[in-house]
Amino acid sequence: SITIDSSNNIFITGFTNSTNFPIPAVGYYDRSNAGGKDAFVSKFNDGLSSLLASTYIGGSSTDESYGISTDSSGNVFITGRTNSNNFNTTTGSSDISPNGNYDVFVSKFNNQLTSLSASTYLGAGNIDEGRAIAINSTGYVYVTGNTNSTLFPTNTTASDRTFNTYDSFVSAFNPSLTSRTASTFLGGTGTDEARAIAINGSGYVYVAGRTTGSFPTNTTAADQVFGGQSDVFVSKFDRNLTHLVDSTYL
């Protein structure tokens, strides 16, 4: 995944099993692969002529990063999945303990990638993976992805607290990742895989992905009919994830 900060620096994230991934002499949080696949974050200038910073992040097993975003202060947030029981979490974060097979992780770096200021697990015992991340105008962090954990953490006011089959989820955290402020399932009778998230100026949260079955749509949707083997879905939530405002197939 890729994002651009307000100074036009380019940030990318992904994962590597290379032990000699390019890390500058200065500008890193961790320059050593901890074992297996590690996630990485790298920063370029806008002309891509200079690697300004780069870092590994991960534990002793598999750590894969899929989403990246920056906030208005230039902090860098990533999300992905990990099955490392020693993934880099920070004191006071929402969840510092691994939950099962694969957990979502959400991590926050400073703009120079020299400091991990916050990092948390998110999951419930089976396979949970973060696929995309976005920051709203007040710094709250929204993550979407997929889960087949029946007990994936949701909030009491969530739009959907019932696990269906293989569901998407949307979760929100405060800027310091110390509190999960909202979380909901999103899915129907098939396999539902969220891949992208965006937030508009009014705070509405949009999620897109693919579905293989009956999916929640609303009566004003552009397309209420499942088209075949696999359809796109686009869904819109309020900022608190308590209400599925709009949803459509494509």
N, C-alpha and C positions, 0 to 999 in steps of 0.2 A: 504494500500500500504506500501511498505517497501523499504528502501535504506540503503547503507553502505557508511560512509565517508572514507577519506584517512587514518584515524587512526583506522579503523575497528569498530567504534561505529555503533550500529544498531539503525536506526530511523524508527518508524512506525507511521502511521496516520490513522484516521478513525473518527467515531462519536459515541457519547454516550449520553443517557439521565440520566445517574447516577449523583447524586449530590456529591457522595463520590468517584469519580474516583481516582485511586492512583496518588498522587502528592507528591514528596519528600518535606522535610522541607525547602530545598534550591534547586534551579534549576527549576524555573518556571516563566512564564510571567503572568499567571492568574490561580489561584487555585480555582475559583468559577464558577460553571455552571451558565450562564447568563439567562437560561430559555429554556425549550424544549430540542431539540437535540443540543448539541455543538460539534464542531470538537475538536479533541485532537491530540497532537503530543507527543510521548514518545521516550526516548533515553536509550538504554542499552549498557553495555560493551559487548565486543565480545564474552564473555563466557555466556552471559545472566544471570549472577549471581548478577548483581546490576542494579537497575533502577536509572540511573544517573540524569535524568531530565524528567519532564512531564508537560504539560500545556493544559488547555482549550483554545479555541478561538471561539468566536461566539457572537451573539446578543441575542435578546429576543425571537426569533422564531426558525426556523429549519436551522441548519448549518451542512453540511455533507462534509467531506473531503475524496477524492478518490485517490489523486496522491501526490507523494513526491519525491524530488530529492535534492541533495546537490551540491554546486559548489566547485571549487578548493580551496577556502578559508574556507570551512566547513560550510558556511551559509546553512540554511535549507529552502527549498521552498515547499509549499503545494498548491494544488488547489482542488476545489470542487464546491458546489453550496450552496446558501443561499437565504432565503426569509426574512431575518432580515433587517429592514430598519436602524438598528443601528449596523451593522457588524463593526468589528474593522478595520477601514481604517486609513491611515496615511497622514499627511499634505503633499501636493505636489504630491500625487500618481496620476496615470493616470485618475482615475474616483473615486470620493469619494461619489457619490450619487447613491442610488439604482435606478434600471431602470424598474422593473416590478415584475412579479410573482416570478421567481427564477433568480438570477444572478450567473454567475461564480464569484468566488473570487480567487485571487492569493495573497499569503502572504509569507513574508520572515522573518525568525528568525535568530538570532545568533546561534552558535553551542551549546551553553549552554541552549538554549530555555528560556533565561531570558529577552530577548528584542525583540520586534516586530519592525524591522527596516524599513519595507515597507509593504503596503497592499492596494489592489485595487479591486474594482468591475470591471466586464466586462459583458455587456449584452445590451438588447434592448427592453424589454417590455413583453416578454412571458416567456418561460422556457429555460434557458441557464445553462448548467452545465459543469464544468471542470472535466475531467476524468483522465488525465495523464499530466505529466510535465517533462521537460528535460532542461538541461542547456548546452549551447555550450562552446567551449574552450575559448571564450572571455567573458563569463558570461551572455550572453543574454538568456532570459527565454522564452521557447516555451511551449505553453499549447494547448492541444487538448481536444475536447469533443463534445457535441451535442447541437443543438439549433432548436427551431421552431419559432424563432423570424425573421420575414421577413426583419427587419432593423438591424440585428446584425451588429456591426461595422466591416467594411472591409476597407482596404486601396485602394487608387485610382489605384495602380499598382498591385492589388491582382490577383492571378491566376483565381479566380472565384468570382465575386461580386453579382451573381444572386442566390437568395434563390430558392430552388427547392421544397422540401416537408418537410421533417424532416432531416436536414442536419448535417453533421459533420462540425467542423471548426478547423482551426489552427491559433493561434495568437502568436505574439512575442512581448516581452517587453525588454527595456534596463535593466541593472542589478539592478537599483534602483527602478524599477517599476513606474517611473514618466512619461514614454512615451510608448505608444503602437506603435512599429516600423513597424509591418506588421500584416495583418490579412486577411484570406480568407475562403470562404465556400469550402466544399468538399462534393459532393453528386450527386445523380441522381433522378430517378423517385420514388424510394422506401424510406424506413426508413433506414437512415445511422447513425451508432453509432460508433464513434471512442473510442477506449479503451486503446491504448498504443502509445507511442511516443519515438523515439530514434534519436540521431544525431551522424553521423560518423565523422571521423577525418578531412574530407574535408568540413564539415559544412552542408552536405545534411540532410534533415529532413525526417524521415520515420514515417508513421502513419499506424496503423492497427486497424481493427474493423470488424463490420459486416454490411451487406447491404441486403435489401429484394427486390431489383429491379435493373433496368438498372443503371450502375455505370460507371463513366469515366475510361476507360482503354486506353492503347496505342497499336500501331500495333506490337510492339515487346514483349508484355506482355506474361507471361507464360500461362495465361488463359484469353481469351477475352470473354468467354461465361458464362452468369449467369447460375448456376447449379441447382437452385431449390428454395426452400422456403426461405433459408437464407444462404448467402455465406460470407466467409471471404473476406476482401479486404486488400491489402497492397499498399501504395502509397508513392511516393518519390517526395519531393519538393526541389528547390534550397533554399539557406539560407534566401532569401528575400521573399519567398512565392509568387513570381511572376510567377512561371512556374511549372506546374505539369510535372515533368521530366519523371516519369514512374509510372504505376499503373496496378494492376492485381487482378483478382479474385483468390480465392483458394477454 
